[in-house]
């Protein structure tokens, strides 16, 4: 599961670099007792056609990686930004379960 979090974050940041405006990228990572929530947000490029400069399979790969471990990934425009959001389950056999709590361990 840790590898899925790492690879999804890596690909989302790569997409922000390739297809974004070049401005800041906001990353939110919250490790709950039963899941990890990941969100990457960047301003979309304002240049017409810029989002299609380098075609690839990044979004498909991120979604498949999330689904393989029972998670979900959504990606798309949100106003002038592009957002990738993933929720990935933490299984008891991962050895990564956070202590039960009503608030996540957050990393920004």
C-alpha positions in Angstrom: 0.0 0.0 0.0 2.9 2.4 0.8 4.2 1.8 -2.8 0.8 2.7 -4.2 0.7 6.0 -2.3 4.2 6.8 -3.4 3.6 6.0 -7.1 0.3 7.9 -7.3 1.9 10.9 -5.6 4.9 10.7 -7.9 2.7 10.5 -11.1 0.3 13.3 -9.9 3.4 15.6 -9.3 4.8 14.7 -12.7 1.5 15.5 -14.3 1.4 18.9 -12.5 4.9 19.7 -13.8 4.1 18.6 -17.4 0.5 20.0 -17.7 0.2 22.6 -15.1 0.8 26.4 -15.1 4.2 26.1 -13.5 2.9 27.6 -10.2 2.7 26.0 -6.8 1.3 22.5 -6.3 -0.7 21.8 -3.1 -0.3 18.3 -1.7 -2.4 16.9 1.2 -1.8 13.5 2.7 -3.8 12.2 5.6 -3.2 8.8 7.2 -6.4 7.7 9.0 -6.7 4.5 10.9 -8.4 2.6 8.0 -7.3 4.6 4.9 -5.0 7.1 3.4 -6.4 10.2 1.7 -4.2 11.9 -0.9 -5.0 15.1 -2.8 -2.8 17.0 -5.3 -4.0 20.3 -6.7 -2.4 22.6 -9.2 -3.4 25.4 -11.5 -4.1 24.2 -15.0 -2.1 25.7 -17.9 -3.7 28.7 -19.5 -2.1 28.1 -22.9 -4.7 26.6 -25.3 -3.9 22.9 -25.9 -1.1 22.8 -23.3 -2.9 20.1 -21.4 -2.4 17.8 -24.4 1.3 18.5 -25.1 2.6 15.2 -23.8 0.0 12.4 -24.1 0.4 9.4 -21.8 -1.3 6.9 -19.6 -0.6 8.6 -16.2 -4.2 9.0 -15.1 -5.2 5.5 -16.2 -2.2 4.0 -14.4 -2.9 5.9 -11.2 -6.6 4.8 -11.2 -5.6 1.2 -11.9 -3.0 1.3 -9.1 -5.7 2.6 -6.6 -8.3 0.0 -7.7 -5.8 -2.9 -7.4 -5.6 -2.3 -3.7 -9.3 -1.6 -3.3 -9.1 2.2 -3.4 -10.5 4.9 -5.5 -8.9 7.7 -7.6 -10.7 10.7 -9.1 -9.0 13.3 -11.3 -10.2 16.2 -13.3 -10.7 20.0 -13.5 -12.0 21.9 -10.5 -12.5 25.5 -11.7 -9.1 26.7 -12.9 -7.2 23.9 -11.2 -6.7 20.2 -11.8 -7.1 17.9 -8.8 -6.1 14.3 -8.2 -7.8 12.7 -5.2 -7.3 9.2 -4.0 -8.6 7.2 -1.0 -6.6 4.0 -0.4 -7.5 1.4 2.3 -5.1 0.4 5.0 -5.3 -3.3 5.5 -4.6 -4.9 8.9 -2.0 -7.2 7.3 0.0 -4.1 6.0 1.2 -3.5 9.5 0.6 0.2 8.8 -2.7 0.8 10.6 -2.6 4.1 12.5 -3.9 4.2 16.1 -7.7 4.6 16.2 -8.5 8.3 16.3 -11.0 10.7 15.0 -8.4 12.9 13.4 -5.8 11.9 10.8 -2.0 12.1 10.9 -1.6 14.9 8.3 1.4 15.7 6.1 1.4 18.8 3.9 
